[in-house]
Amino acid sequence: MTKPLLSRSEYGPPEHFDDKIRAYQSEARNIPTPLENLLFELAGHSCSICRAPWLEVHHIEELGEGGRTEYANLIVLCP
């Protein structure tokens, strides 16, 4: 397993991070809109690596490799 690009332990969820979203975990690729919006907000509406304005939410550990759709395994990147 590779080291995550962004350590979520350094960035706790913001205060307005709803408990329902915090607890959301799924095996599905679908990311709920509130969680997606929060990730975009935390990333400053730009790619977490190159700061490009074209955004997609990606799984850090791929679903096929056992990753889950949850806050700790998602990152905002450009395509």
N, C-alpha and C positions, 0 to 999 in steps of 0.2 A: 504494500500500500504506500502511495506517495504522500508526502506532507501536503496538507491543505494549503491553498494559496492564501487563505485568510483564516486566522484563528478566531473562531466565534467566542472562545473563552475570554478573549481580551475585550470583546464588545458585547456586553450583556444587552438583552433586549431593552429598548427604550421603555419609558414608563407607560406610554400609550399603547404598548404592545399587548393586545387583548389576550386574556388567558385562553380563549378558544383557539386563537391563531398559534399561540405558544405551544399548545398541546397537539396541534394538528400533525399527524403522521399518516402517510399513505404509501402504498406500493405503486400507486398510479402516477403517471407523468403530470396530470392536471394539478396546477398550483392555484389555490384560491386567490381571487382578486385582492382581498385585503392583505394577504401575505406578500403577493407580488408587488403591490403598491408600497408596502413597508420596506421591502428589499430595495426598490428603486430609490426611495427616500434616503435610506441609510447609505446608499452608494453615491448620493449626490446627483442622481439622474445621469450617470455616466458609467462607462466600463470600469470595473474595479482594478483593471490592470493598466490599460492605455488611456483611459479617460474619454474615449470616443462616445459620442452622444447616441449611438444606435444600440439599443438595449434588448437583451434577452436574459431570462433567468435560466441558469444551467445547474445541473446537479454536480457537485464536487466529486462524489463517488457515484458512478453511473448506476442506474437502476438495475441493469443486467449484472452488475457486480455486487449486488446486495445493498446499494445505497437506497435511501428513503427520501420521499418528498417531505422534508421538514426544514425548519429554520436553519438548523445547524449544518445541513448538507446542501444548501443552495447559495449561489453566488450570481451577481449581475455581471455579465460580460457582453462584449460586442459579438456579432455573429462570426 
